[in-house]
């Protein structure tokens, strides 16, 4: 990797600022000052900026317990972005794999690996997402069969893909879907005459929300969790 690119991917410096640092002699390789931006960095090299070692940030995989009134966006808008909850460098490299509405809580996956997140978000991959749902009105047992056959949503030509509905009590259920249509869970229940008043995502694929994470807290995924996608 070129040295100027290495600096950019290891720090918050832009390419132009990295080149200025090189020209000033702020950058060393194994103790020797390097001013050539095209210098090729090898794995065994130790690169320092102003005497401090720097290293390229590798792929990152994060789970976050999304609180209410935050948005699944990379920038703050009407509400703060979930990325504002992360105390990490180079957050501009991160994106959200599977979004949640502002009033929906629970599991959000954040990564810098585009291919990995595609496996979660692509409809062709049919990655299941499980939600804990609170309803305004009692849930009819007949919905289990209806949801398993697909639901006709307003302004949609095709039925939803089969979904697994597990009734917990009269007003609570778990719903697993393999699509990511706009407001899908809310629209599915609206289509059968009920209203979602609380929604919390518990699971994406085989990755379960860590019960030790309070709302707003996060952790890096384990190797096993990353490999499960």
Buried (B, 14 or more C-beta within 10 A) or exposed (E): BBBBBBBBBBBEBEEEBBBEBBEEEBBBBEEEEBBEBEBEBEEEBEBBBEEEEBEBBEEBBBBBBBBBEBBBBBEEEEBBBBBBBBEBEBBEBBBBBBBBBBBBBBBBBBBBBEEBBEBBBEEEEEBBBBBBBBBEEEBEEEBBEBBEEBBEBEEBEEEBBEBBBBBEEEBBBBBBBBEBBEEBBBBBBBBBEBEBBBBBBBBBBEBEBBEEBEBBEBEEBEEEBBEEB
